Amino acid sequence: MAVKPDLRALRDTLVADLVARDVLHDQRVADALTTVPRHLFLPGVPAAEAYADEAVVTRRDAEGTATSSSSQPAIMAIMLEQLDVRPGHRVLEIGAGTGYNAALLAHLVGPTGSVTTIDLQPDVTDAARDALVAAGYARVRVVCGDGALGVPDDAPYDRMIVTAGAWDLPPAWYEQLAVDGRLVVPLDLRGVMRSIAFEPVDAVGGNAGARWRWRSRSAHTCGFMPLRGLAAGPGRRLRIGAPEDAGISLSVDDEREVDVDVLGEALTAPPVEIATGLELTTPELVDGLFGWLALTEPDSCGMYAGAEAIERGPVELPVVYDGPSGPSAAMGSGLVADGSAALLARPRTDDRSTAAPLVVRGYGADGSALATRLVTAARAWDDAGRPGGERLRVEALPLPGGADDTGTYEGKHVVDKRSVRLLVSWPTTEVPGQ
Ligand SMILES: C[S@@+](CC[C@H](N)C(=O)[O-])C[C@H]1O[C@@H](n2cnc3c(N)ncnc32)[C@H](O)[C@@H]1O
């Protein structure tokens, strides 16, 4: 007879691992993770996998792209800590998925609070509702609809959390957040994603008034599947090379022209290589330089490779993620223009905190010029004190600018979305009130 796994022990091990890795600090979030049975939200998934610190994809579209998942517990814990949920709070989650995070939220708000969760896909909301009932959280309200519109009939919310990548901050979100509330959202900042905890400041006439401003309290690097529907952004993933070379793709956050055929050819020729003179750890690259390039360089791009493309080349990307049977995905960043590109490269290190020399490789007719520009940008990031990670500050204000929008944003990078203007900076000293 098969031995039944000790599910509570698996949860305890997961929590102990997150604490040991300095990911989880808040006892209330730890209690929620040890109490809520994640396996009930992942039917058919073996218990050991359900309690591993891994995202589990639960739905794919016809092309095989993931459309729903239970997110990796580490980023869920980070975002729940950012959200700072208290007993009695009214919470809205956008992206119900399996319902697991909604159950964690229900645990955190307790019997006096309320949780509403919304998802775009009816089969997903049906399954989430069933799992929530089975796990003892029938009081969570599960709504099927487009989360870009929020759920007005349960508003205002003390806390709102988005669990898919948002390109914009749609008006419904600030209209439905309490003036002393908090929103945690994985936000696309020109192709790099950061989980931002926003709080309203200066909301004259309430959040729905004409003049309001949100300020970030914390930021963490994250990766989420994008929101679809009304909130979808213009970002594109372009496949490079012939279908049989599938596995390399390029992401750009705008409508710029990229000749993927010419670029595919260019990537197979020997590149121009320039040393930057810098040595970087993986977090400095991912949390720091990638974000700096995205926000300071109009031609920035992201580059991704699947397991097969890592094995076969032609490009070697600087950040490699290991799966159970070797490298499973790699990512990088650089500049792209027409059919030319310049990409950051760095040898693999045994652990994330070992620094390794950074080089730049240029491909195609303008590869050399782009590579020189990329080296200059990397050195500028170094001269600025290698900004990244927790130092990132984001302010959001209505677009077009509100009454106090003077249009001069010294030292801040302006990123305009459909509904909001974002001001992004890396202040060297704490700004009062942040
Ligand atoms: C990473 S999953 C959410 C994980 C979930 N919180 C959990 O605990 O399992 C992202 C979800 O966002 C949903 N989604 C995508 N676009 C949406 C939209 N516009 N409104 C609501 N949900 C959306 C997807 O259907 C998917 O289920």
The ligand as a Gaussian input file, in Angstrom:
#p B3LYP/6-31G(d) Opt

LIG

0 1
 C       -0.228000      33.309000     -12.380000
 S       -1.909000      32.989000     -12.571000
 C       -2.554000      33.444000     -10.969000
 C       -2.162000      32.535000      -9.835000
 C       -3.169000      32.542000      -8.715000
 N       -3.149000      33.766000      -7.953000
 C       -3.014000      31.305000      -7.831000
 O       -2.873000      31.457000      -6.614000
 O       -3.084000      30.211000      -8.361000
 C       -2.467000      34.381000     -13.528000
 C       -3.957000      34.365000     -13.785000
 O       -4.325000      35.644000     -14.297000
 C       -5.458000      35.430000     -15.109000
 N       -5.687000      36.612000     -15.943000
 C       -5.033000      36.996000     -17.073000
 N       -5.557000      38.153000     -17.530000
 C       -6.565000      38.497000     -16.677000
 C       -7.470000      39.576000     -16.613000
 N       -7.464000      40.558000     -17.517000
 N       -8.367000      39.603000     -15.596000
 C       -8.393000      38.615000     -14.655000
 N       -7.547000      37.570000     -14.671000
 C       -6.644000      37.510000     -15.664000
 C       -5.114000      34.178000     -15.877000
 O       -6.290000      33.584000     -16.404000
 C       -4.410000      33.345000     -14.802000
 O       -5.301000      32.435000     -14.210000

